[in-house]
Amino acid sequence: MNIKCCFWLLIGHFCCITVGAADPPPAPADELIFREPFSGLSASEIESKLIVFLITDEDPFLWSKAKLERADKNRLGGGPDVWCGGDFRQSFAKMVEERPDLKDRIIAQRIVAGLPSNLTGGNARSLPPRVMIAICDGNYRLLNLCVGMPDGPGLIQVLEDAEENRALLELNDQDPEKLGLAISQRTRNRVRRIYDQALTQLHENTAWDDSLGQIDSAWIAKFGRLAVELQPVYLLDVKLRFSLSDLNDLIRLIVLEQHTETRRNWCDTIAPYVVGRPLREIINPLVDVIWATPSVVHVETSEHTDVLRWFSSRRENVTLVLAIEPALIDRGQVWPPPNISGNRNARQDWAALETAMSKHPFRTVDAEELAVVLRENDEMPIDLNLPSRTRYIIFEPGKKKMFLIREGDLPGKFIQRLE
């Protein structure tokens, strides 16, 4: 079967997923029950269970609202479900048929991690939906990851790889570099040749942490650089395998990523740097680099008390400026861009605009913080990415409508207004 035929088969698979999501087949209520994400486990569960996370890019605010509106929110047969819930049930059932021993060793949980509508102009996005699977141990440390929806045998393979990684983690849980090297050596026998050099370079260029639980802004920045280094390899890989003539055809690539084989080698190559890390702390950067868009996962107000207090205490009295962090994979780009106007006083460039903004209360936020701030203060929705990426939002006292400064704007027109 040639590559083009494979592509159209994948298109057909995507269409089946989409139709199935609208009208999922019924399942016995006790067949598969999803628990709340990162919920507490018993001592025996921590020791013996694998946690399977089904992660989608739907609106997390709508998902939270739907769960609250349904009393039986955990059972698939009676509560709300994600777009690919029916397909996951089918894969789970086929897995149990082949490996019945796995049924009682798995705890399933769901996470919705897409952009809410208040960051997409108040409208639902029109892009094809996305999904990934993350496997964790009982301490919610990541063991394995796949992008797309696996079938029954594919889910078995993902779980078996996770158990191999758990064995390596137990041997090297105090030494991130030894763990990463062990996983990397095993990975070399699995990935396509195009990833060999990337595996070597990533390992040589990595400054390893002292602890697997050390997740801070420095680790996130380092992980972003690893993802940037790996991105050209991945794009070349999919171009060669699927005859992509134009790598700007993101819709085709999103559809291809519905199948787990598309990003399998990428997942194996990045695994040495994420296996053993706490999923709760790394899920945002993971989603960010895989879907190339900022993620919104933790939407409870208790997660963002500091920024909410800062914003609400100033909103009615002064002009506020929020600087929006771009997707992690884009943070290596120079910003603000250099002055190219030829004007020596540089008054009308981005640096001059930032100087003008700095005279007002100024804070940098990510998409998750911005979404919660807009929701909790009943602010108007914005489109974060269209017609070009939003870099700054200006809130003026007594005015409901804020004004956005995008990458495609001319900065000079905002300076006088701020001064």
BELWO-V479820 format. One record per pair of residues at least 6 apart in sequence whose ideal C-beta (glycine too) atoms are under 7 Angstrom apart, sorted by the first residue. I is the first residue (numbers start at 0). J is the second residue. If there is no record, write none. Layout:
BEGIN
I&J + I&J
END
This chain:
BEGIN
2&240 + 2&241 + 2&242 + 3&242 + 6&241 + 9&254 + 9&255 + 9&257 + 9&258 + 10&254 + 12&257 + 12&258 + 13&127 + 13&254 + 13&257 + 16&83 + 16&86 + 16&148 + 16&257 + 19&85 + 19&86 + 20&82 + 20&83 + 20&85 + 23&80 + 23&84 + 23&85 + 24&85 + 25&76 + 26&75 + 26&76 + 26&88 + 28&74 + 28&76 + 28&77 + 31&75 + 31&88 + 31&91 + 31&107 + 32&73 + 32&74 + 33&73 + 33&75 + 33&107 + 33&108 + 33&109 + 34&73 + 34&106 + 34&108 + 36&108 + 36&109 + 36&110 + 37&139 + 37&279 + 40&48 + 40&137 + 44&106 + 44&137 + 45&137 + 45&138 + 46&137 + 47&104 + 48&104 + 48&105 + 48&106 + 48&137 + 49&104 + 49&105 + 49&134 + 49&136 + 49&158 + 49&161 + 50&106 + 50&108 + 50&135 + 50&139 + 51&105 + 51&107 + 51&132 + 51&134 + 52&108 + 52&110 + 52&132 + 52&133 + 52&135 + 52&278 + 53&81 + 53&87 + 53&107 + 53&109 + 53&132 + 54&110 + 54&112 + 54&130 + 54&131 + 54&133 + 55&81 + 55&82 + 55&83 + 55&111 + 55&113 + 55&128 + 55&129 + 55&130 + 56&112 + 56&113 + 56&128 + 56&129 + 56&290 + 57&81 + 57&82 + 57&111 + 57&113 + 58&113 + 58&115 + 58&116 + 59&111 + 59&112 + 59&113 + 59&115 + 59&295 + 59&296 + 59&298 + 60&115 + 60&298 + 60&374 + 62&111 + 63&298 + 65&79 + 66&72 + 66&78 + 66&79 + 69&78 + 69&79 + 71&77 + 71&78 + 72&78 + 72&79 + 75&84 + 75&88 + 81&109 + 81&111 + 82&128 + 83&130 + 83&148 + 86&148 + 87&148 + 90&148 + 90&149 + 90&150 + 90&151 + 90&154 + 91&154 + 93&150 + 93&151 + 94&101 + 94&151 + 94&154 + 94&155 + 95&101 + 95&102 + 97&151 + 97&155 + 98&155 + 101&158 + 110&282 + 110&296 + 112&282 + 112&286 + 112&294 + 112&295 + 112&296 + 113&295 + 114&124 + 114&292 + 114&293 + 114&295 + 114&366 + 114&383 + 115&295 + 115&370 + 116&122 + 116&123 + 116&380 + 117&370 + 117&373 + 117&374 + 117&380 + 118&366 + 118&369 + 118&370 + 118&381 + 118&383 + 119&382 + 120&380 + 120&381 + 120&382 + 121&380 + 126&253 + 127&250 + 127&253 + 127&254 + 129&253 + 129&256 + 129&290 + 130&147 + 130&148 + 131&144 + 131&145 + 131&146 + 131&289 + 132&145 + 132&149 + 132&157 + 133&141 + 133&144 + 133&278 + 134&142 + 134&143 + 134&157 + 134&158 + 134&161 + 135&141 + 135&142 + 135&278 + 136&142 + 136&165 + 139&277 + 139&278 + 139&279 + 140&168 + 140&275 + 140&276 + 140&277 + 141&273 + 141&274 + 141&275 + 141&276 + 141&278 + 141&281 + 142&161 + 142&164 + 142&165 + 142&274 + 143&157 + 143&160 + 143&161 + 143&164 + 144&266 + 145&157 + 145&259 + 145&263 + 145&266 + 146&256 + 146&259 + 146&262 + 146&266 + 146&289 + 147&256 + 147&257 + 147&258 + 147&259 + 147&261 + 147&262 + 148&257 + 149&157 + 149&259 + 153&259 + 164&182 + 164&274 + 167&178 + 167&181 + 167&182 + 168&178 + 168&274 + 168&275 + 171&177 + 171&178 + 171&181 + 172&211 + 172&275 + 175&207 + 175&208 + 175&211 + 176&207 + 178&274 + 178&275 + 179&202 + 179&207 + 179&271 + 179&272 + 180&202 + 182&270 + 182&271 + 182&274 + 183&198 + 183&202 + 183&271 + 186&198 + 186&267 + 186&268 + 186&270 + 187&195 + 187&198 + 189&267 + 190&264 + 190&267 + 190&268 + 191&236 + 191&264 + 193&232 + 193&235 + 193&236 + 194&232 + 194&264 + 194&268 + 197&229 + 197&232 + 197&268 + 198&268 + 200&228 + 201&225 + 201&228 + 201&229 + 205&272 + 208&218 + 211&275 + 211&276 + 212&277 + 214&276 + 214&277 + 214&280 + 214&281 + 219&284 + 219&327 + 222&272 + 222&284 + 223&284 + 223&288 + 223&327 + 223&328 + 223&330 + 223&331 + 224&331 + 225&272 + 226&288 + 226&328 + 227&328 + 227&331 + 229&265 + 229&268 + 229&269 + 230&328 + 233&265 + 234&246 + 236&264 + 237&243 + 237&252 + 237&255 + 237&261 + 238&246 + 241&255 + 243&251 + 255&261 + 256&262 + 273&281 + 273&285 + 282&296 + 283&294 + 283&296 + 283&367 + 284&327 + 286&294 + 287&293 + 287&294 + 287&326 + 287&327 + 287&328 + 288&327 + 288&328 + 291&326 + 291&328 + 292&326 + 293&326 + 293&365 + 293&366 + 294&367 + 295&366 + 295&367 + 295&370 + 296&367 + 297&367 + 298&371 + 300&307 + 300&371 + 300&375 + 303&368 + 303&371 + 306&364 + 306&368 + 306&372 + 307&371 + 307&372 + 307&375 + 309&362 + 310&319 + 310&372 + 310&376 + 311&376 + 313&319 + 313&360 + 314&376 + 314&394 + 315&396 + 316&396 + 317&359 + 317&360 + 317&396 + 318&359 + 318&393 + 318&394 + 318&395 + 318&396 + 319&359 + 319&360 + 319&394 + 320&356 + 320&359 + 320&360 + 320&361 + 320&391 + 320&393 + 321&362 + 321&364 + 321&369 + 321&391 + 321&392 + 322&361 + 322&363 + 322&390 + 322&391 + 323&364 + 323&369 + 323&389 + 323&390 + 323&391 + 323&392 + 324&330 + 324&363 + 324&365 + 325&388 + 335&349 + 335&350 + 335&353 + 336&349 + 338&345 + 338&348 + 338&350 + 340&347 + 340&348 + 345&351 + 347&410 + 347&411 + 348&410 + 349&410 + 351&414 + 352&410 + 352&413 + 352&414 + 355&414 + 355&417 + 355&418 + 356&391 + 356&417 + 359&417 + 364&372 + 366&383 + 373&380 + 379&399 + 379&400 + 379&401 + 381&389 + 381&392 + 381&403 + 383&389 + 386&407 + 387&405 + 387&406 + 387&407 + 388&405 + 388&406 + 389&403 + 389&405 + 390&404 + 390&405 + 390&406 + 391&404 + 392&401 + 392&403 + 393&401 + 393&402 + 394&401 + 404&413
END
